[in-house]
Amino acid sequence: VALEKWRVEAHKTVEDYYESKRRDFIDDRRGKLEKEVERVRHTMDRLMRKHDAVQQDIDLLTQDIRLIEQKFSEFQSLRFTIHPLVIDGDLIIRDIFP
């Protein structure tokens, strides 16, 4: 019974850690993308108000939009460096069966 309880709690700990890291990575990446989009939107609004967009401005905005699209694609396939979970072989003996 104690061993089963330990197993369930260990799985929950791993799941909680996974969800926390996943949220952190997604929130961080989403925040950066939102800032990029807002910057481009602000530039577009400014150019539309002034009616002085030149081809260079349009080219820069087009390039920015392509970069955002690329970053969004990368966002959908996040890559991680994950180290294996190391468990002390004596953990159960010491903690559950004194």
Backbone as a printed PyTorch tensor [residue, N CA C, xyz], in Angstrom:
tensor([[[  0.8310,  -1.1910,   0.0000],
         [  0.0000,   0.0000,   0.0000],
         [  0.8800,   1.2610,   0.0000]],

        [[  1.8790,   1.3010,   0.8400],
         [  2.7530,   2.4770,   0.9050],
         [  3.5370,   2.6360,  -0.3920]],

        [[  3.9700,   1.5230,  -0.9660],
         [  4.7250,   1.5720,  -2.2170],
         [  3.8530,   2.0980,  -3.3560]],

        [[  2.6050,   1.6510,  -3.4030],
         [  1.6750,   2.1300,  -4.4360],
         [  1.3980,   3.6240,  -4.2600]],

        [[  1.2230,   4.0600,  -3.0240],
         [  0.9940,   5.4790,  -2.7570],
         [  2.2000,   6.3000,  -3.2190]],

        [[  3.4070,   5.8080,  -2.9380],
         [  4.6250,   6.4920,  -3.3720],
         [  4.6700,   6.5900,  -4.8960]],

        [[  4.3140,   5.5140,  -5.5890],
         [  4.3250,   5.4960,  -7.0530],
         [  3.3610,   6.5420,  -7.6120]],

        [[  2.1600,   6.6000,  -7.0730],
         [  1.1530,   7.5630,  -7.5380],
         [  1.6440,   8.9950,  -7.3040]],

        [[  2.1920,   9.2540,  -6.1310],
         [  2.6900,  10.5910,  -5.8240],
         [  3.8810,  10.9660,  -6.7080]],

        [[  4.7420,  10.0000,  -7.0040],
         [  5.8970,  10.2590,  -7.8750],
         [  5.4290,  10.6100,  -9.2860]],

        [[  4.4520,   9.8850,  -9.7890],
         [  3.9090,  10.1860, -11.1220],
         [  3.2780,  11.5770, -11.1420]],

        [[  2.5670,  11.9150, -10.0820],
         [  1.9450,  13.2400, -10.0080],
         [  3.0120,  14.3320,  -9.9800]],

        [[  4.0810,  14.1080,  -9.2500],
         [  5.1720,  15.0810,  -9.1910],
         [  5.7770,  15.3040, -10.5700]],

        [[  6.0120,  14.2360, -11.3070],
         [  6.5730,  14.3470, -12.6580],
         [  5.5900,  15.0700, -13.5730]],

        [[  4.3160,  14.7380, -13.5110],
         [  3.3000,  15.3980, -14.3450],
         [  3.1970,  16.8890, -14.0220]],

        [[  3.2130,  17.2210, -12.7290],
         [  3.1470,  18.6290, -12.3300],
         [  4.3600,  19.3990, -12.8490]],

        [[  5.5330,  18.8020, -12.7480],
         [  6.7560,  19.4410, -13.2380],
         [  6.6770,  19.6420, -14.7460]],

        [[  6.2230,  18.6200, -15.4570],
         [  6.0770,  18.7010, -16.9140],
         [  5.1270,  19.8340, -17.3030]],

        [[  3.9670,  19.8870, -16.6780],
         [  2.9780,  20.9170, -17.0080],
         [  3.5080,  22.3160, -16.7090]],

        [[  4.2110,  22.4580, -15.6030],
         [  4.7740,  23.7510, -15.2400],
         [  5.7970,  24.2120, -16.2750]],

        [[  6.7050,  23.3350, -16.6670],
         [  7.7220,  23.6760, -17.6680],
         [  7.0790,  23.9680, -19.0170]],

        [[  6.1010,  23.1650, -19.3990],
         [  5.4280,  23.3550, -20.6840],
         [  4.7530,  24.7230, -20.7280]],

        [[  4.0520,  25.0700, -19.6600],
         [  3.3950,  26.3800, -19.5860],
         [  4.4190,  27.5110, -19.6510]],

        [[  5.5230,  27.3500, -18.9150],
         [  6.5630,  28.3850, -18.9280],
         [  7.1090,  28.6020, -20.3340]],

        [[  7.4340,  27.5160, -21.0320],
         [  7.9840,  27.6300, -22.3840],
         [  6.9780,  28.2570, -23.3400]],

        [[  5.7490,  27.7960, -23.2700],
         [  4.7120,  28.3050, -24.1770],
         [  4.4180,  29.7740, -23.8820]],

        [[  4.2730,  30.1180, -22.6030],
         [  3.9870,  31.5110, -22.2450],
         [  5.1200,  32.4390, -22.6680]],

        [[  6.3560,  31.9910, -22.4900],
         [  7.5060,  32.8010, -22.8810],
         [  7.5200,  33.0300, -24.3850]],

        [[  7.3470,  31.9710, -25.1490],
         [  7.3850,  32.0770, -26.6130],
         [  6.2020,  32.8990, -27.1190]],

        [[  5.0260,  32.6650, -26.5430],
         [  3.8370,  33.4100, -26.9540],
         [  4.0210,  34.9020, -26.6690]],

        [[  4.5660,  35.2210, -25.5110],
         [  4.7970,  36.6210, -25.1670],
         [  5.7250,  37.3070, -26.1520]],

        [[  6.7770,  36.6240, -26.5510],
         [  7.7140,  37.2030, -27.5230],
         [  7.0390,  37.4050, -28.8760]],

        [[  6.2490,  36.4300, -29.3000],
         [  5.5520,  36.5670, -30.5800],
         [  4.5300,  37.6990, -30.5360]],

        [[  3.8230,  37.8190, -29.4310],
         [  2.8380,  38.8960, -29.3080],
         [  3.5120,  40.2650, -29.3740]],

        [[  4.6890,  40.3980, -28.7660],
         [  5.4210,  41.6680, -28.8390],
         [  5.8340,  41.9750, -30.2720]],

        [[  6.2880,  40.9550, -31.0010],
         [  6.6810,  41.1480, -32.4030],
         [  5.4840,  41.6020, -33.2390]],

        [[  4.3610,  40.9320, -33.0450],
         [  3.1550,  41.2790, -33.8050],
         [  2.7180,  42.6990, -33.4620]],

        [[  2.7580,  43.0540, -32.1950],
         [  2.3550,  44.4000, -31.7790],
         [  3.2830,  45.4590, -32.3760]],

        [[  4.5620,  45.1750, -32.4380],
         [  5.5120,  46.1220, -33.0210],
         [  5.2060,  46.3470, -34.5010]],

        [[  4.9370,  45.2580, -35.2300],
         [  4.6110,  45.3810, -36.6540],
         [  3.2880,  46.1230, -36.8270]],

        [[  2.3150,  45.8040, -35.9900],
         [  1.0160,  46.4800, -36.0670],
         [  1.1730,  47.9850, -35.8230]],

        [[  1.9730,  48.3270, -34.8380],
         [  2.2080,  49.7450, -34.5310],
         [  2.8650,  50.4500, -35.7240]],

        [[  3.8390,  49.8110, -36.3250],
         [  4.5090,  50.3970, -37.4930],
         [  3.5330,  50.5770, -38.6420]],

        [[  2.6980,  49.5770, -38.8790],
         [  1.7090,  49.6770, -39.9600],
         [  0.7280,  50.8100, -39.6880]],

        [[  0.2500,  50.9150, -38.4630],
         [ -0.6870,  51.9910, -38.1080],
         [ -0.0520,  53.3660, -38.3290]],

        [[  1.1880,  53.4980, -37.9080],
         [  1.8890,  54.7810, -38.0660],
         [  2.0190,  55.1450, -39.5450]],

        [[  2.3920,  54.1670, -40.3680],
         [  2.5500,  54.4420, -41.7980],
         [  1.2140,  54.7620, -42.4640]],

        [[  0.1550,  54.0980, -42.0330],
         [ -1.1610,  54.3640, -42.6280],
         [ -1.6580,  55.7570, -42.2440]],

        [[ -1.3890,  56.1870, -41.0110],
         [ -1.8100,  57.5230, -40.5800],
         [ -1.0580,  58.6150, -41.3360]],

        [[  0.2130,  58.3870, -41.5760],
         [  1.0250,  59.3990, -42.2550],
         [  0.8860,  59.3430, -43.7720]],

        [[  0.4170,  58.2500, -44.2850],
         [  0.3000,  58.0570, -45.7360],
         [  1.6410,  58.2580, -46.4410]],

        [[  2.7150,  57.8700, -45.7740],
         [  4.0220,  58.0750, -46.3990],
         [  4.8470,  56.7870, -46.4850]],

        [[  4.1630,  55.6900, -46.6110],
         [  4.8740,  54.4200, -46.7360],
         [  5.6050,  54.3740, -48.0700]],

        [[  6.8760,  54.1110, -47.9870],
         [  7.6630,  53.9480, -49.2070],
         [  7.9350,  52.4620, -49.3850]],

        [[  8.4310,  52.1050, -50.5430],
         [  8.6620,  50.6890, -50.8380],
         [  9.5760,  50.0480, -49.7950]],

        [[ 10.5560,  50.7840, -49.3140],
         [ 11.4620,  50.2410, -48.3040],
         [ 10.6970,  49.8800, -47.0300]],

        [[  9.7640,  50.7380, -46.6140],
         [  8.9500,  50.4460, -45.4280],
         [  8.1170,  49.1880, -45.6380]],

        [[  7.5200,  49.0800, -46.8030],
         [  6.6880,  47.9140, -47.1200],
         [  7.5390,  46.6550, -47.1420]],

        [[  8.7310,  46.7480, -47.7230],
         [  9.6340,  45.5970, -47.7580],
         [ 10.0420,  45.1700, -46.3530]],

        [[ 10.3280,  46.1410, -45.4840],
         [ 10.7080,  45.8170, -44.1060],
         [  9.5540,  45.1610, -43.3480]],

        [[  8.3510,  45.6740, -43.5410],
         [  7.1840,  45.0700, -42.8870],
         [  6.9430,  43.6600, -43.4050]],

        [[  7.0930,  43.4760, -44.7060],
         [  6.9250,  42.1440, -45.2890],
         [  7.9450,  41.1800, -44.6980]],

        [[  9.1720,  41.6390, -44.5600],
         [ 10.2200,  40.8100, -43.9660],
         [  9.8850,  40.4890, -42.5090]],

        [[  9.4180,  41.4850, -41.7620],
         [  9.0320,  41.2590, -40.3680],
         [  7.9120,  40.2300, -40.2630]],

        [[  6.9340,  40.3340, -41.1380],
         [  5.8090,  39.3900, -41.1220],
         [  6.3020,  37.9810, -41.4230]],

        [[  7.2020,  37.8450, -42.3650],
         [  7.7560,  36.5150, -42.6780],
         [  8.5230,  35.9490, -41.4850]],

        [[  9.2760,  36.8030, -40.8060],
         [ 10.0060,  36.3410, -39.6250],
         [  9.0540,  35.8920, -38.5240]],

        [[  7.9700,  36.6250, -38.3430],
         [  6.9790,  36.2330, -37.3380],
         [  6.3460,  34.8990, -37.7220]],

        [[  6.0280,  34.7250, -38.9930],
         [  5.4690,  33.4480, -39.4510],
         [  6.4490,  32.3120, -39.1890]],

        [[  7.7280,  32.5550, -39.4410],
         [  8.7430,  31.5330, -39.1980],
         [  8.8300,  31.2120, -37.7060]],

        [[  8.8220,  32.2440, -36.8760],
         [  8.8810,  32.0210, -35.4360],
         [  7.6420,  31.2850, -34.9470]],

        [[  6.4980,  31.5770, -35.5370],
         [  5.2780,  30.8690, -35.1590],
         [  5.3910,  29.3950, -35.5280]],

        [[  5.9480,  29.1010, -36.6880],
         [  6.1490,  27.7030, -37.0870],
         [  7.0970,  27.0070, -36.1180]],

        [[  8.1490,  27.7100, -35.7150],
         [  9.0790,  27.1500, -34.7380],
         [  8.3860,  26.9340, -33.4020]],

        [[  7.4840,  27.8280, -33.0550],
         [  6.7260,  27.7300, -31.8110],
         [  5.9350,  26.4300, -31.7660]],

        [[  5.4230,  26.0180, -32.9160],
         [  4.6190,  24.8030, -32.9740],
         [  5.4690,  23.5490, -32.8470]],

        [[  6.7700,  23.6710, -33.0230],
         [  7.6470,  22.5030, -32.8900],
         [  8.8200,  22.8610, -31.9870]],

        [[  8.5100,  23.2010, -30.7500],
         [  9.5510,  23.5530, -29.7940],
         [ 10.4910,  22.3710, -29.5940]],

        [[ 11.7630,  22.6800, -29.4970],
         [ 12.7660,  21.6450, -29.2480],
         [ 13.3690,  21.9020, -27.8710]],

        [[ 13.6730,  20.8280, -27.1780],
         [ 14.1930,  20.9360, -25.8270],
         [ 15.4290,  20.0660, -25.6610]],

        [[ 16.2490,  20.4500, -24.7240],
         [ 17.3100,  19.5730, -24.2540],
         [ 16.8040,  19.0080, -22.9370]],

        [[ 16.5970,  17.7200, -22.9200],
         [ 16.0120,  17.0880, -21.7400],
         [ 17.0100,  16.0790, -21.1890]],

        [[ 17.3210,  16.2490, -19.9320],
         [ 18.2260,  15.3190, -19.2740],
         [ 17.4030,  14.1830, -18.6670]],

        [[ 17.9500,  12.9750, -18.6550],
         [ 17.1920,  11.8520, -18.0970],
         [ 16.9310,  12.0500, -16.6040]],

        [[ 15.8130,  11.5370, -16.1760],
         [ 15.4580,  11.5810, -14.7620],
         [ 16.3050,  10.5420, -14.0350]],

        [[ 17.0440,  10.9830, -13.0490],
         [ 17.9190,  10.0850, -12.3000],
         [ 17.2540,   9.7990, -10.9580]],

        [[ 17.0840,   8.5270, -10.6790],
         [ 16.4540,   8.1160,  -9.4240],
         [ 17.4540,   7.2800,  -8.6420]],

        [[ 17.6390,   7.6380,  -7.4070],
         [ 18.5290,   6.8960,  -6.5220],
         [ 17.9400,   5.5050,  -6.2940]],

        [[ 18.7130,   4.4820,  -6.5570],
         [ 18.2430,   3.1080,  -6.3980],
         [ 17.8600,   2.7500,  -4.9760]],

        [[ 18.3830,   3.4560,  -3.9980],
         [ 18.0700,   3.1850,  -2.5930],
         [ 16.9140,   4.0310,  -2.0710]],

        [[ 16.3070,   4.8140,  -2.9250],
         [ 15.2580,   5.7350,  -2.4970],
         [ 14.1130,   5.0240,  -1.7820]],

        [[ 13.6050,   3.9830,  -2.3530],
         [ 12.4630,   3.2850,  -1.7580],
         [ 12.8720,   2.5700,  -0.4770]],

        [[ 14.0050,   1.9630,  -0.4780],
         [ 14.4570,   1.2270,   0.7030],
         [ 14.5820,   2.1690,   1.8980]],

        [[ 15.1690,   3.3310,   1.6890],
         [ 15.3760,   4.2610,   2.8050],
         [ 14.0880,   4.9490,   3.2360]],

        [[ 13.2560,   5.3270,   2.2780],
         [ 12.1070,   6.1600,   2.6190],
         [ 10.8490,   5.3800,   2.9610]],

        [[ 10.6750,   4.2220,   2.3850],
         [  9.4220,   3.5080,   2.6140],
         [  9.6040,   2.3150,   3.5470]],

        [[ 10.7170,   1.6450,   3.4470],
         [ 10.9550,   0.4700,   4.2850],
         [ 12.1560,   0.7230,   5.1920]],

        [[ 11.9600,   1.4330,   6.3240],
         [ 13.0940,   1.7810,   7.2040],
         [ 13.7400,   0.5700,   7.8500]]])
